[in-house]
Amino acid sequence: MSNVTISNAIRYIGCDDHKIDLFESQYPVPNGVSYNSYLILDEKVAVMDTADRRVSEEWFANLERELGGRTPDYLVVSHLEPDHAYNIQRLCEKYPAMQVVASAKAVQMLPQFFTMDFSPRTVTVKEGDTLSLGSHTLTFIMAPMIHWPEVMMEYESTEKVLFAADGFGKFGALDVEEDWACEARRYYFNIVGKFGPSVQTLLKKAAKLDIQTICPLHGPILQENLGYYIEKYDIWSSYRPEDEGVTLAYASIHGNTAIAAKKLAEMLEARGQKVSMFDLARDSMSEAVEDAFRYDKLVLAAPTYDASLFPCMEDFLYHLKVKNYQKRTIGIMENGSWAPAAGRLMKAYADGFKNCTVVEPLVSIRSTVKESTVKDMEAMVDALLSK
Ligand code: FEO
């Protein structure tokens, strides 16, 4: 277990996982991930969420060590996704008098995941309800669709701690030192990004609280400069670009579209633009999605394949569509050797994104870059930068 200190009464009992290959079976986590869980020791004892099946034994050992022989009175369930909820039934079996505190939706969903009858021991809470543990008091804040419907957060008013469920979470185990924003942004847009309006609602509620510590279910406990993290969440959840620059996402079969994409990147850089390039066939999809949201401009470059879009570009655009991609300026560059279709198909996706502008001209390459193509690329760069 990473050495994490919150306070004498609020103990960290979570676990790092460096062995997982893909979080949620799709996101690479080169520095692992943490499943955070907390214990509040007061006159009453509350366990704040459990942990993933992958770390069950370590998590129970952490819990028992910090309990020091005491017995939990409550398990507070913020979120039923199995990376936090897997051990609920086993914990309930171990402590038969412990009550399970959860939202109405979570109480309804519990039987979907477990075989135990929880009904005699559930305490259903709603917005604003409180639970006194002695000198600590939890206030429940409903946070539906961040990013599941049953999610709630808890505010502990004595130590001014927000238990934020998946909010303010980050990829990366706690025993790894790394920049917060990079992996928190990738986590946010890939996992929570679709639900920006729900995060905006939560931020409005949080603005009324005096928060000194944020305890998320993944990633580091945040105790300093909280305005920085809250501002990032405000930008991300309102779909505003965070930085000026261009995400250039390309796919190339034999390298000709890649040559065009690199030429375009040079042109953009010569005009002072930060360019973040992705070869969609080889680079991380989740990084490409992250940067598409980070920067204010996006260029899509892909060849035609089977009279359709080259598959990894279609996959990228599908990801953006389901994540509610919006409010960006988009340039399009297609390649086709005999019947180019990629431009029309990429434009159809882009036209479906809310409040996005697709600039003219759409650059159409016939197999390789020629002088006329370069002229069109220059015109597209002008149009991108004039928006
Ligand atoms: Fe970390 Fe949505 O579970």
Boltz pocket constraint, residues with backbone or C-beta under 6 A from the ligand:
constraints:
  - pocket:
      binder: B
      contacts: [[A, 79], [A, 81], [A, 83], [A, 84], [A, 147], [A, 166], [A, 217], [A, 218]]
      max_distance: 6.0
